């Protein structure tokens, strides 16, 4: 049994070939993935035949979400995205960051304490999304600004 099959089995999910592929794909991603991105990646991998129909992908994502292996993120773009839950099976209370430049949504490492609500309240779901510019895009913007300044200085010298 592979490591992925063991993880799926441990969480009460029958490890099929498709489920293993979907889990591995999501695990490798640094940012959250939309359903269409997921489907597109699998269709591109098998150029001649489609690996699974739409219903198969939705069903497997739903199973993973119900078992706590992944969580759905509503980042304000109108498209649901999915990411691996770090604390599979537990309440995964953490922040997400949506970059307004590259449009990627990532899970942030900071966790929210469950005791931040008064005793008479109980959370059933959390959707915390910060918006701004990610470090990758900030580096690109900084590099572009530096190149622009360098070009302006050279133009002024001539």
C-alpha positions as CSV (number, residue, x, y, z in Angstrom):
1,X,0.0,0.0,0.0
2,X,1.4,3.4,-1.0
3,X,1.6,6.4,1.4
4,X,-1.4,8.1,-0.3
5,X,-3.5,4.9,-0.1
6,X,-2.7,4.7,3.6
7,X,-3.7,8.3,4.2
8,X,-7.0,7.8,2.3
9,X,-7.7,4.5,4.1
10,X,-6.9,6.0,7.5
11,X,-9.6,8.6,6.9
12,X,-12.2,6.0,5.8
13,X,-11.9,6.6,2.1
14,X,-11.5,3.6,-0.2
15,X,-8.3,4.3,-2.1
16,X,-9.1,4.1,-5.9
17,X,-6.6,5.1,-8.6
18,X,-8.5,8.3,-9.3
19,X,-8.8,9.3,-5.6
20,X,-5.0,8.7,-5.2
21,X,-4.3,10.9,-8.3
22,X,-6.6,13.7,-7.1
23,X,-5.1,13.7,-3.6
24,X,-1.5,13.7,-4.9
25,X,-2.3,16.5,-7.3
26,X,-3.8,18.7,-4.5
27,X,-1.0,17.8,-2.1
28,X,1.6,19.0,-4.6
29,X,-0.1,22.4,-5.1
30,X,1.2,25.5,-3.3
31,X,-2.1,27.3,-3.8
32,X,-5.8,26.4,-3.9
33,X,-7.2,24.8,-7.0
34,X,-10.5,25.4,-8.7
35,X,-12.6,22.5,-10.0
36,X,-11.9,23.5,-13.6
37,X,-8.1,23.7,-13.0
38,X,-8.2,20.2,-11.5
39,X,-10.2,18.8,-14.4
40,X,-8.0,20.5,-16.9
41,X,-4.8,19.1,-15.4
42,X,-6.1,15.6,-15.6
43,X,-7.4,15.9,-19.2
44,X,-4.0,17.4,-20.3
45,X,-2.2,14.5,-18.7
46,X,-4.1,12.0,-20.8
47,X,-4.3,13.6,-24.2
48,X,-6.3,10.9,-26.0
49,X,-8.9,9.9,-23.4
50,X,-10.6,11.8,-20.6
51,X,-9.6,10.3,-17.3
52,X,-13.0,10.8,-15.6
53,X,-16.2,12.6,-16.0
54,X,-17.3,15.8,-14.1
55,X,-19.4,13.8,-11.6
56,X,-16.5,11.6,-10.6
57,X,-14.4,14.7,-9.8
58,X,-17.2,16.4,-7.8
59,X,-18.0,13.2,-5.9
60,X,-14.4,12.6,-4.9
61,X,-13.9,16.3,-3.9
62,X,-17.1,16.0,-1.8
63,X,-15.8,12.8,-0.1
64,X,-12.4,14.4,0.6
65,X,-14.1,17.5,2.1
66,X,-16.6,15.5,4.2
67,X,-13.7,13.5,5.6
68,X,-11.6,16.7,6.3
69,X,-8.8,15.9,3.9
70,X,-9.5,19.1,1.9
71,X,-11.4,22.3,2.5
72,X,-13.3,24.6,0.1
73,X,-12.3,28.3,-0.1
74,X,-14.5,31.1,-1.2
75,X,-12.0,33.8,-2.0
76,X,-14.5,36.3,-3.4
77,X,-13.8,35.4,-7.1
78,X,-17.1,33.5,-7.4
79,X,-15.2,30.2,-8.0
80,X,-14.8,27.7,-5.3
81,X,-11.2,26.5,-4.7
82,X,-9.9,23.5,-2.9
83,X,-6.8,23.0,-0.8
84,X,-5.4,20.2,1.4
85,X,-6.3,20.5,5.1
86,X,-3.2,20.4,7.3
87,X,-5.1,19.1,10.3
88,X,-7.2,16.5,8.4
89,X,-10.3,15.5,10.3
90,X,-10.1,18.4,12.7
91,X,-11.6,21.9,12.6
92,X,-9.2,23.7,10.3
93,X,-9.5,27.3,11.4
94,X,-6.9,29.4,9.4
95,X,-6.6,32.4,7.2
96,X,-6.3,32.4,3.4
97,X,-4.6,35.0,1.2
98,X,-5.9,35.9,-2.2
99,X,-3.4,37.8,-4.4
100,X,-5.0,40.5,-6.5
101,X,-2.2,40.3,-9.1
102,X,-1.7,36.6,-9.9
103,X,-5.2,35.6,-8.5
104,X,-3.8,32.7,-6.5
105,X,-5.3,31.8,-3.2
106,X,-3.1,30.2,-0.5
107,X,-3.6,28.9,3.0
108,X,-1.6,30.8,5.6
109,X,0.1,28.9,8.4
110,X,-1.4,30.9,11.3
111,X,-4.2,29.0,13.1
112,X,-7.1,30.6,14.9
113,X,-7.8,29.4,18.5
114,X,-11.2,27.7,18.8
115,X,-11.7,29.6,22.1
116,X,-12.0,33.0,20.4
117,X,-15.8,32.7,20.6
118,X,-17.8,33.0,23.8
119,X,-19.1,29.8,25.4
120,X,-22.6,30.2,24.0
121,X,-21.4,30.1,20.3
122,X,-20.2,27.2,18.1
123,X,-18.5,27.6,14.7
124,X,-19.8,25.5,11.8
125,X,-17.6,27.0,9.2
126,X,-15.1,29.7,8.7
127,X,-14.1,31.7,5.6
128,X,-11.3,34.1,6.3
129,X,-9.7,35.6,3.2
130,X,-7.1,38.4,3.2
131,X,-6.6,40.2,-0.1
132,X,-3.5,41.9,-1.3
133,X,-0.2,41.2,-3.2
134,X,1.7,37.9,-2.5
135,X,5.4,37.8,-2.0
136,X,6.1,36.4,-5.5
137,X,4.2,39.2,-7.1
138,X,5.8,41.8,-4.8
139,X,9.2,40.6,-6.0
140,X,8.2,40.8,-9.6
141,X,6.8,44.4,-9.1
142,X,9.9,45.4,-7.3
143,X,12.1,44.0,-10.1
144,X,10.0,45.8,-12.7
145,X,10.3,49.1,-10.8
146,X,14.1,48.7,-10.4
147,X,14.4,47.9,-14.2
148,X,12.2,50.9,-15.0
149,X,14.3,53.2,-12.8
150,X,17.5,51.8,-14.3
151,X,16.1,52.5,-17.8
152,X,15.0,56.0,-16.9
153,X,18.5,56.8,-15.5
154,X,20.2,55.6,-18.7
155,X,17.8,57.6,-20.8
156,X,18.5,60.8,-18.8
157,X,22.3,60.3,-19.1
158,X,22.1,60.3,-22.9
